Amino acid sequence: MNPAFDIDALRAVVAGIDLRSFARAAVELGRSQSAISMQLKKLEQQAGTKLFVRKGRGLVPTEAGEALAAYARQIIALNDEAARAMGAAVTSETVRVGLPQDFFDDVMPAMLATFASNHPDVHVEVRAGPNHTLAEEIRAGRLDGAIVFFPKGAGGEGELLCELPMYWLTHNGFADITMESRVPLVMFDHPCLFRQATLARLDQVDRRWRVAVTTPSLPGIWGALRSKLGIAVRTGHGVPDDIVRASDDLGLPSLPAIELRLLRSQNATPAADGLCEALRRETIDRVAPN
């Protein structure tokens, strides 16, 4: 006899993975932790395999757990869609999207407005993050869509939206280096594609460098440049008016272009597909070079 997975238990699986905590999932779902634990145990018995393993103080999904979570998202979406079609009151569907901080001022609000016009009752969760994190979240099914930077020509995943040039950027009036001095760099924390490209190009031309500032946030990059602490590398998109391209007199090497790609979950719901289409359209309209 085939197991009949309980919809509430499947919701607990998805919530626990998305929130990275089954304790937080219990709070969000209005259930006790013991009830959640019993649901997970029953699911493992029905599946006939281990779905979660303990890591530190929490639980993380096994490969089978990740597979079940992907199906659970589809089952929950279809269940709720059927309930809405019958006129039943259900919790609004949630779709999740990720993008680099560079696009929070224009692409994100435009995407949300476009999506909301066709899906007014769907809850959208927006996440910022470095490229490797966003790509991992897509593969794990914790994001429905994301735009992600990839090295040019690396054969990246997803759909290529455009290529963007990278530039050396600094604050107006910064000239605190000479051709012979070490280049003071303002960079994101490791790992970061812009960081890797910057160091690779400087090393290729034997130009000495030093790390002046590292930060996990784009506003942190701009703040460090305004303090005239160094030079950063980004695309030209979303650069504040007082941040300019570094002078050719500094003798900095040319930089490669970087790809911007759209990644989609393999198990996207119709609403998630709509979100990805809105993200795709607004990114091309607002970011891609004319």
Protein Blocks (a to p, Z undefined) as FASTA:
>chain_A
ZZdddfklmmmmmmmmmnopaklmmmmnopafklmmmmmmmmmmmnopafbdcehjbccd
dfklmmmmmmmmmmmmmmmmmmmmnopacddddddddddfklmmmmmmmmmmmmmmmmmm
bccddddddfklmmmmmmnopafbdcddddehklpghjdfbdcdddddddehiacbcfkb
ccdddddddddfklmmmmmmmmmnopacddfbdcfbfklmmmmmmnonaccdddfehiaf
kbccddfklopacdddddddddddfkbcfklmmmmmmmmmmmmmmmmcZZ
